[in-house]
Amino acid sequence: MFGLGIWELVIILLVILIIFGAGKLPEIGKGLGKAIKGFKESVKEEEDTKKIDAEKKDK
């Protein structure tokens, strides 16, 4: 996974915990989840639009 081992991930998580604190982590996770969901939906929407355009050109 991007050349990161378990110890590198643990250190990154500890730094994030120190910077943001335990109280902010759920909010950050929620925001990140919404961002990923929105990105996936926009990619799927773009693919659907391309398929419809291709079908219209074939007719």
Jmol script that loads the backbone (N, CA, C; Angstrom):
load data "model"
ATOM      1  N   MET A   1       0.845  -1.180   0.000  1.00  0.00           N
ATOM      2  CA  MET A   1       0.000   0.000   0.000  1.00  0.00           C
ATOM      3  C   MET A   1       0.885   1.235   0.000  1.00  0.00           C
ATOM      4  N   PHE A   2       1.255   1.719  -1.156  1.00  0.00           N
ATOM      5  CA  PHE A   2       2.071   2.909  -1.330  1.00  0.00           C
ATOM      6  C   PHE A   2       3.419   2.803  -0.624  1.00  0.00           C
ATOM      7  N   GLY A   3       3.863   1.591  -0.356  1.00  0.00           N
ATOM      8  CA  GLY A   3       5.148   1.400   0.287  1.00  0.00           C
ATOM      9  C   GLY A   3       5.151   1.738   1.766  1.00  0.00           C
ATOM     10  N   LEU A   4       3.978   1.880   2.370  1.00  0.00           N
ATOM     11  CA  LEU A   4       3.905   2.196   3.790  1.00  0.00           C
ATOM     12  C   LEU A   4       3.720   0.911   4.589  1.00  0.00           C
ATOM     13  N   GLY A   5       4.543   0.764   5.590  1.00  0.00           N
ATOM     14  CA  GLY A   5       4.419  -0.373   6.480  1.00  0.00           C
ATOM     15  C   GLY A   5       3.502  -0.042   7.645  1.00  0.00           C
ATOM     16  N   ILE A   6       3.331  -1.007   8.515  1.00  0.00           N
ATOM     17  CA  ILE A   6       2.436  -0.818   9.657  1.00  0.00           C
ATOM     18  C   ILE A   6       2.956   0.273  10.590  1.00  0.00           C
ATOM     19  N   TRP A   7       4.275   0.354  10.782  1.00  0.00           N
ATOM     20  CA  TRP A   7       4.816   1.349  11.699  1.00  0.00           C
ATOM     21  C   TRP A   7       4.669   2.765  11.160  1.00  0.00           C
ATOM     22  N   GLU A   8       4.793   2.923   9.863  1.00  0.00           N
ATOM     23  CA  GLU A   8       4.595   4.252   9.277  1.00  0.00           C
ATOM     24  C   GLU A   8       3.157   4.709   9.454  1.00  0.00           C
ATOM     25  N   LEU A   9       2.219   3.783   9.253  1.00  0.00           N
ATOM     26  CA  LEU A   9       0.804   4.118   9.436  1.00  0.00           C
ATOM     27  C   LEU A   9       0.498   4.470  10.888  1.00  0.00           C
ATOM     28  N   VAL A  10       1.083   3.739  11.819  1.00  0.00           N
ATOM     29  CA  VAL A  10       0.870   4.021  13.245  1.00  0.00           C
ATOM     30  C   VAL A  10       1.395   5.413  13.591  1.00  0.00           C
ATOM     31  N   ILE A  11       2.565   5.751  13.088  1.00  0.00           N
ATOM     32  CA  ILE A  11       3.141   7.077  13.362  1.00  0.00           C
ATOM     33  C   ILE A  11       2.269   8.176  12.761  1.00  0.00           C
ATOM     34  N   ILE A  12       1.788   7.971  11.538  1.00  0.00           N
ATOM     35  CA  ILE A  12       0.916   8.965  10.899  1.00  0.00           C
ATOM     36  C   ILE A  12      -0.360   9.149  11.702  1.00  0.00           C
ATOM     37  N   LEU A  13      -0.958   8.057  12.146  1.00  0.00           N
ATOM     38  CA  LEU A  13      -2.183   8.151  12.952  1.00  0.00           C
ATOM     39  C   LEU A  13      -1.938   8.849  14.279  1.00  0.00           C
ATOM     40  N   LEU A  14      -0.799   8.592  14.903  1.00  0.00           N
ATOM     41  CA  LEU A  14      -0.481   9.276  16.161  1.00  0.00           C
ATOM     42  C   LEU A  14      -0.298  10.776  15.958  1.00  0.00           C
ATOM     43  N   VAL A  15       0.355  11.158  14.883  1.00  0.00           N
ATOM     44  CA  VAL A  15       0.546  12.586  14.592  1.00  0.00           C
ATOM     45  C   VAL A  15      -0.806  13.251  14.359  1.00  0.00           C
ATOM     46  N   ILE A  16      -1.682  12.597  13.604  1.00  0.00           N
ATOM     47  CA  ILE A  16      -3.019  13.142  13.357  1.00  0.00           C
ATOM     48  C   ILE A  16      -3.791  13.273  14.662  1.00  0.00           C
ATOM     49  N   LEU A  17      -3.680  12.274  15.513  1.00  0.00           N
ATOM     50  CA  LEU A  17      -4.366  12.312  16.806  1.00  0.00           C
ATOM     51  C   LEU A  17      -3.847  13.468  17.661  1.00  0.00           C
ATOM     52  N   ILE A  18      -2.551  13.687  17.654  1.00  0.00           N
ATOM     53  CA  ILE A  18      -1.963  14.786  18.437  1.00  0.00           C
ATOM     54  C   ILE A  18      -2.401  16.137  17.885  1.00  0.00           C
ATOM     55  N   ILE A  19      -2.404  16.277  16.564  1.00  0.00           N
ATOM     56  CA  ILE A  19      -2.736  17.564  15.951  1.00  0.00           C
ATOM     57  C   ILE A  19      -4.209  17.914  16.148  1.00  0.00           C
ATOM     58  N   PHE A  20      -5.097  16.979  15.834  1.00  0.00           N
ATOM     59  CA  PHE A  20      -6.527  17.289  15.841  1.00  0.00           C
ATOM     60  C   PHE A  20      -7.222  16.931  17.137  1.00  0.00           C
ATOM     61  N   GLY A  21      -6.685  16.049  17.902  1.00  0.00           N
ATOM     62  CA  GLY A  21      -7.317  15.624  19.141  1.00  0.00           C
ATOM     63  C   GLY A  21      -8.372  14.565  18.875  1.00  0.00           C
ATOM     64  N   ALA A  22      -8.702  13.827  19.917  1.00  0.00           N
ATOM     65  CA  ALA A  22      -9.641  12.714  19.782  1.00  0.00           C
ATOM     66  C   ALA A  22     -11.060  13.194  19.466  1.00  0.00           C
ATOM     67  N   GLY A  23     -11.416  14.379  19.905  1.00  0.00           N
ATOM     68  CA  GLY A  23     -12.772  14.891  19.691  1.00  0.00           C
ATOM     69  C   GLY A  23     -13.068  15.243  18.241  1.00  0.00           C
ATOM     70  N   LYS A  24     -12.072  15.659  17.503  1.00  0.00           N
ATOM     71  CA  LYS A  24     -12.272  16.087  16.117  1.00  0.00           C
ATOM     72  C   LYS A  24     -12.196  14.930  15.120  1.00  0.00           C
ATOM     73  N   LEU A  25     -11.621  13.805  15.497  1.00  0.00           N
ATOM     74  CA  LEU A  25     -11.434  12.698  14.558  1.00  0.00           C
ATOM     75  C   LEU A  25     -12.738  12.186  13.946  1.00  0.00           C
ATOM     76  N   PRO A  26     -13.817  12.019  14.719  1.00  0.00           N
ATOM     77  CA  PRO A  26     -15.069  11.579  14.079  1.00  0.00           C
ATOM     78  C   PRO A  26     -15.594  12.573  13.042  1.00  0.00           C
ATOM     79  N   GLU A  27     -15.442  13.866  13.307  1.00  0.00           N
ATOM     80  CA  GLU A  27     -15.879  14.886  12.351  1.00  0.00           C
ATOM     81  C   GLU A  27     -15.042  14.832  11.076  1.00  0.00           C
ATOM     82  N   ILE A  28     -13.749  14.646  11.242  1.00  0.00           N
ATOM     83  CA  ILE A  28     -12.855  14.556  10.082  1.00  0.00           C
ATOM     84  C   ILE A  28     -13.200  13.324   9.256  1.00  0.00           C
ATOM     85  N   GLY A  29     -13.426  12.199   9.924  1.00  0.00           N
ATOM     86  CA  GLY A  29     -13.800  10.969   9.226  1.00  0.00           C
ATOM     87  C   GLY A  29     -15.117  11.104   8.487  1.00  0.00           C
ATOM     88  N   LYS A  30     -16.070  11.756   9.118  1.00  0.00           N
ATOM     89  CA  LYS A  30     -17.372  11.965   8.484  1.00  0.00           C
ATOM     90  C   LYS A  30     -17.242  12.838   7.240  1.00  0.00           C
ATOM     91  N   GLY A  31     -16.481  13.901   7.345  1.00  0.00           N
ATOM     92  CA  GLY A  31     -16.261  14.788   6.201  1.00  0.00           C
ATOM     93  C   GLY A  31     -15.530  14.087   5.070  1.00  0.00           C
ATOM     94  N   LEU A  32     -14.537  13.285   5.417  1.00  0.00           N
ATOM     95  CA  LEU A  32     -13.785  12.533   4.414  1.00  0.00           C
ATOM     96  C   LEU A  32     -14.686  11.515   3.726  1.00  0.00           C
ATOM     97  N   GLY A  33     -15.536  10.849   4.495  1.00  0.00           N
ATOM     98  CA  GLY A  33     -16.470   9.886   3.917  1.00  0.00           C
ATOM     99  C   GLY A  33     -17.438  10.538   2.946  1.00  0.00           C
ATOM    100  N   LYS A  34     -17.955  11.706   3.306  1.00  0.00           N
ATOM    101  CA  LYS A  34     -18.865  12.430   2.415  1.00  0.00           C
ATOM    102  C   LYS A  34     -18.157  12.850   1.137  1.00  0.00           C
ATOM    103  N   ALA A  35     -16.905  13.269   1.263  1.00  0.00           N
ATOM    104  CA  ALA A  35     -16.138  13.690   0.089  1.00  0.00           C
ATOM    105  C   ALA A  35     -15.902  12.516  -0.862  1.00  0.00           C
ATOM    106  N   ILE A  36     -15.553  11.369  -0.314  1.00  0.00           N
ATOM    107  CA  ILE A  36     -15.326  10.181  -1.142  1.00  0.00           C
ATOM    108  C   ILE A  36     -16.618   9.746  -1.814  1.00  0.00           C
ATOM    109  N   LYS A  37     -17.722   9.775  -1.072  1.00  0.00           N
ATOM    110  CA  LYS A  37     -19.019   9.394  -1.636  1.00  0.00           C
ATOM    111  C   LYS A  37     -19.405  10.335  -2.773  1.00  0.00           C
ATOM    112  N   GLY A  38     -19.215  11.622  -2.582  1.00  0.00           N
ATOM    113  CA  GLY A  38     -19.520  12.595  -3.632  1.00  0.00           C
ATOM    114  C   GLY A  38     -18.668  12.391  -4.863  1.00  0.00           C
ATOM    115  N   PHE A  39     -17.394  12.074  -4.660  1.00  0.00           N
ATOM    116  CA  PHE A  39     -16.496  11.826  -5.788  1.00  0.00           C
ATOM    117  C   PHE A  39     -16.938  10.601  -6.573  1.00  0.00           C
ATOM    118  N   LYS A  40     -17.282   9.533  -5.870  1.00  0.00           N
ATOM    119  CA  LYS A  40     -17.732   8.312  -6.542  1.00  0.00           C
ATOM    120  C   LYS A  40     -19.013   8.566  -7.339  1.00  0.00           C
ATOM    121  N   GLU A  41     -19.935   9.321  -6.765  1.00  0.00           N
ATOM    122  CA  GLU A  41     -21.189   9.623  -7.462  1.00  0.00           C
ATOM    123  C   GLU A  41     -20.933  10.457  -8.712  1.00  0.00           C
ATOM    124  N   SER A  42     -20.033  11.403  -8.638  1.00  0.00           N
ATOM    125  CA  SER A  42     -19.756  12.240  -9.808  1.00  0.00           C
ATOM    126  C   SER A  42     -19.064  11.438 -10.908  1.00  0.00           C
ATOM    127  N   VAL A  43     -18.187  10.516 -10.534  1.00  0.00           N
ATOM    128  CA  VAL A  43     -17.531   9.664 -11.527  1.00  0.00           C
ATOM    129  C   VAL A  43     -18.562   8.767 -12.206  1.00  0.00           C
ATOM    130  N   LYS A  44     -19.460   8.192 -11.417  1.00  0.00           N
ATOM    131  CA  LYS A  44     -20.494   7.313 -11.976  1.00  0.00           C
ATOM    132  C   LYS A  44     -21.423   8.112 -12.893  1.00  0.00           C
ATOM    133  N   GLU A  45     -21.768   9.303 -12.486  1.00  0.00           N
ATOM    134  CA  GLU A  45     -22.638  10.160 -13.297  1.00  0.00           C
ATOM    135  C   GLU A  45     -21.967  10.497 -14.629  1.00  0.00           C
ATOM    136  N   GLU A  46     -20.676  10.779 -14.590  1.00  0.00           N
ATOM    137  CA  GLU A  46     -19.929  11.094 -15.801  1.00  0.00           C
ATOM    138  C   GLU A  46     -19.883   9.883 -16.738  1.00  0.00           C
ATOM    139  N   GLU A  47     -19.685   8.689 -16.181  1.00  0.00           N
ATOM    140  CA  GLU A  47     -19.663   7.470 -16.996  1.00  0.00           C
ATOM    141  C   GLU A  47     -21.022   7.241 -17.648  1.00  0.00           C
ATOM    142  N   ASP A  48     -22.090   7.450 -16.882  1.00  0.00           N
ATOM    143  CA  ASP A  48     -23.439   7.274 -17.428  1.00  0.00           C
ATOM    144  C   ASP A  48     -23.701   8.265 -18.559  1.00  0.00           C
ATOM    145  N   THR A  49     -23.257   9.498 -18.392  1.00  0.00           N
ATOM    146  CA  THR A  49     -23.432  10.519 -19.423  1.00  0.00           C
ATOM    147  C   THR A  49     -22.681  10.134 -20.697  1.00  0.00           C
ATOM    148  N   LYS A  50     -21.478   9.613 -20.549  1.00  0.00           N
ATOM    149  CA  LYS A  50     -20.701   9.187 -21.714  1.00  0.00           C
ATOM    150  C   LYS A  50     -21.384   8.036 -22.439  1.00  0.00           C
ATOM    151  N   LYS A  51     -21.981   7.094 -21.683  1.00  0.00           N
ATOM    152  CA  LYS A  51     -22.674   5.971 -22.310  1.00  0.00           C
ATOM    153  C   LYS A  51     -23.885   6.458 -23.081  1.00  0.00           C
ATOM    154  N   ILE A  52     -24.632   7.383 -22.521  1.00  0.00           N
ATOM    155  CA  ILE A  52     -25.821   7.901 -23.195  1.00  0.00           C
ATOM    156  C   ILE A  52     -25.415   8.650 -24.458  1.00  0.00           C
ATOM    157  N   ASP A  53     -24.352   9.449 -24.364  1.00  0.00           N
ATOM    158  CA  ASP A  53     -23.882  10.183 -25.557  1.00  0.00           C
ATOM    159  C   ASP A  53     -23.426   9.222 -26.651  1.00  0.00           C
ATOM    160  N   ALA A  54     -22.762   8.154 -26.263  1.00  0.00           N
ATOM    161  CA  ALA A  54     -22.286   7.162 -27.242  1.00  0.00           C
ATOM    162  C   ALA A  54     -23.477   6.465 -27.908  1.00  0.00           C
ATOM    163  N   GLU A  55     -24.506   6.177 -27.140  1.00  0.00           N
ATOM    164  CA  GLU A  55     -25.690   5.531 -27.695  1.00  0.00           C
ATOM    165  C   GLU A  55     -26.408   6.464 -28.664  1.00  0.00           C
ATOM    166  N   LYS A  56     -26.461   7.753 -28.373  1.00  0.00           N
ATOM    167  CA  LYS A  56     -27.109   8.717 -29.255  1.00  0.00           C
ATOM    168  C   LYS A  56     -26.347   8.845 -30.569  1.00  0.00           C
ATOM    169  N   LYS A  57     -25.026   8.790 -30.502  1.00  0.00           N
ATOM    170  CA  LYS A  57     -24.214   8.885 -31.721  1.00  0.00           C
ATOM    171  C   LYS A  57     -24.381   7.667 -32.608  1.00  0.00           C
ATOM    172  N   ASP A  58     -24.620   6.495 -31.996  1.00  0.00           N
ATOM    173  CA  ASP A  58     -24.775   5.255 -32.755  1.00  0.00           C
ATOM    174  C   ASP A  58     -26.101   5.239 -33.532  1.00  0.00           C
ATOM    175  N   LYS A  59     -27.080   5.975 -33.070  1.00  0.00           N
ATOM    176  CA  LYS A  59     -28.413   5.940 -33.693  1.00  0.00           C
ATOM    177  C   LYS A  59     -28.487   6.787 -34.902  1.00  0.00           C
TER     178      LYS A  59
END
end "model"
wireframe off; spacefill off
backbone 0.3
color backbone group
